Amino acid sequence: MPAHEILLEAKKLHKVSESLDVLATQHIPLEHALTVLSGNVRNSAKLLEVLVALKLGPGPKLESAIN
């Protein structure tokens, strides 16, 4: 199911965002830039989730893929 695959990609993007947040705390000179990038990646993941929900509706399988 394409929706499930898209939501799995969104989940991966959330993990990348979290990793960038961790890196931001470890590399103070790059903190601002990494935090901005992390927010952009997180927003992209959320947009993918919204797109799937709007086009396909949230079903039980879709909700479990997000979490």
ZADO-1210 file (C-alpha; in nm, 4 decimals, padded with zeros to 6 digits):
<atoms>
<atom x="00.0000" y="00.0000" z="00.0000" code="MET" pos="1"/>
<atom x="00.1553" y="00.3333" z="-00.1054" code="PRO" pos="2"/>
<atom x="00.0215" y="00.5174" z="00.1990" code="ALA" pos="3"/>
<atom x="00.2016" y="00.2818" z="00.4341" code="HIS" pos="4"/>
<atom x="00.5284" y="00.3299" z="00.2442" code="GLU" pos="5"/>
<atom x="00.4904" y="00.7073" z="00.2500" code="ILE" pos="6"/>
<atom x="00.4238" y="00.7035" z="00.6238" code="LEU" pos="7"/>
<atom x="00.7311" y="00.4888" z="00.6800" code="LEU" pos="8"/>
<atom x="00.9352" y="00.7533" z="00.4964" code="GLU" pos="9"/>
<atom x="00.7779" y="01.0201" z="00.7192" code="ALA" pos="10"/>
<atom x="00.8824" y="00.8161" z="01.0222" code="LYS" pos="11"/>
<atom x="01.2401" y="00.8032" z="00.8891" code="LYS" pos="12"/>
<atom x="01.2345" y="01.1807" z="00.8443" code="LEU" pos="13"/>
<atom x="01.1229" y="01.2226" z="01.2073" code="HIS" pos="14"/>
<atom x="01.4234" y="01.0137" z="01.3142" code="LYS" pos="15"/>
<atom x="01.6575" y="01.2259" z="01.1009" code="VAL" pos="16"/>
<atom x="01.5120" y="01.5364" z="01.2615" code="SER" pos="17"/>
<atom x="01.5758" y="01.3939" z="01.6075" code="GLU" pos="18"/>
<atom x="01.9335" y="01.3065" z="01.5110" code="SER" pos="19"/>
<atom x="01.9940" y="01.6599" z="01.3872" code="LEU" pos="20"/>
<atom x="01.8621" y="01.7967" z="01.7176" code="ASP" pos="21"/>
<atom x="02.1107" y="01.5802" z="01.9056" code="VAL" pos="22"/>
<atom x="02.3943" y="01.6931" z="01.6802" code="LEU" pos="23"/>
<atom x="02.2920" y="02.0542" z="01.7377" code="ALA" pos="24"/>
<atom x="02.3441" y="02.0149" z="02.1116" code="THR" pos="25"/>
<atom x="02.6838" y="01.8534" z="02.0550" code="GLN" pos="26"/>
<atom x="02.8188" y="02.1078" z="01.8062" code="HIS" pos="27"/>
<atom x="02.7495" y="02.4519" z="01.9440" code="ILE" pos="28"/>
<atom x="02.8976" y="02.6481" z="01.6494" code="PRO" pos="29"/>
<atom x="02.6462" y="02.4741" z="01.4199" code="LEU" pos="30"/>
<atom x="02.3582" y="02.4670" z="01.6685" code="GLU" pos="31"/>
<atom x="02.1386" y="02.7255" z="01.4989" code="HIS" pos="32"/>
<atom x="02.1827" y="02.5856" z="01.1475" code="ALA" pos="33"/>
<atom x="02.1243" y="02.2259" z="01.2586" code="LEU" pos="34"/>
<atom x="01.8169" y="02.3264" z="01.4564" code="THR" pos="35"/>
<atom x="01.6715" y="02.5038" z="01.1528" code="VAL" pos="36"/>
<atom x="01.7428" y="02.2023" z="00.9323" code="LEU" pos="37"/>
<atom x="01.5897" y="01.9721" z="01.1907" code="SER" pos="38"/>
<atom x="01.2715" y="02.1789" z="01.1933" code="GLY" pos="39"/>
<atom x="01.2515" y="02.1742" z="00.8146" code="ASN" pos="40"/>
<atom x="01.2915" y="01.7963" z="00.8025" code="VAL" pos="41"/>
<atom x="01.0290" y="01.7544" z="01.0776" code="ARG" pos="42"/>
<atom x="00.7878" y="01.9801" z="00.8890" code="ASN" pos="43"/>
<atom x="00.8401" y="01.7767" z="00.5718" code="SER" pos="44"/>
<atom x="00.7550" y="01.4588" z="00.7627" code="ALA" pos="45"/>
<atom x="00.4387" y="01.6175" z="00.8989" code="LYS" pos="46"/>
<atom x="00.3388" y="01.7346" z="00.5520" code="LEU" pos="47"/>
<atom x="00.3713" y="01.3801" z="00.4206" code="LEU" pos="48"/>
<atom x="00.1487" y="01.2554" z="00.7031" code="GLU" pos="49"/>
<atom x="-00.1110" y="01.5229" z="00.6344" code="VAL" pos="50"/>
<atom x="-00.1036" y="01.4495" z="00.2622" code="LEU" pos="51"/>
<atom x="-00.1732" y="01.0813" z="00.3239" code="VAL" pos="52"/>
<atom x="-00.4490" y="01.1607" z="00.5736" code="ALA" pos="53"/>
<atom x="-00.6188" y="01.4068" z="00.3363" code="LEU" pos="54"/>
<atom x="-00.5969" y="01.1895" z="00.0275" code="LYS" pos="55"/>
<atom x="-00.6565" y="00.8476" z="00.1826" code="LEU" pos="56"/>
<atom x="-00.8117" y="00.9157" z="00.5215" code="GLY" pos="57"/>
<atom x="-00.6636" y="00.7875" z="00.8470" code="PRO" pos="58"/>
<atom x="-00.7293" y="00.4173" z="00.8701" code="GLY" pos="59"/>
<atom x="-00.6097" y="00.1768" z="01.1382" code="PRO" pos="60"/>
<atom x="-00.3074" y="00.0675" z="00.9349" code="LYS" pos="61"/>
<atom x="-00.2094" y="00.4285" z="00.8615" code="LEU" pos="62"/>
<atom x="-00.2227" y="00.5337" z="01.2257" code="GLU" pos="63"/>
<atom x="-00.0092" y="00.2383" z="01.3346" code="SER" pos="64"/>
<atom x="00.2548" y="00.3246" z="01.0739" code="ALA" pos="65"/>
<atom x="00.2863" y="00.6785" z="01.2113" code="ILE" pos="66"/>
<atom x="00.3479" y="00.5613" z="01.5688" code="ASN" pos="67"/>
</atoms>
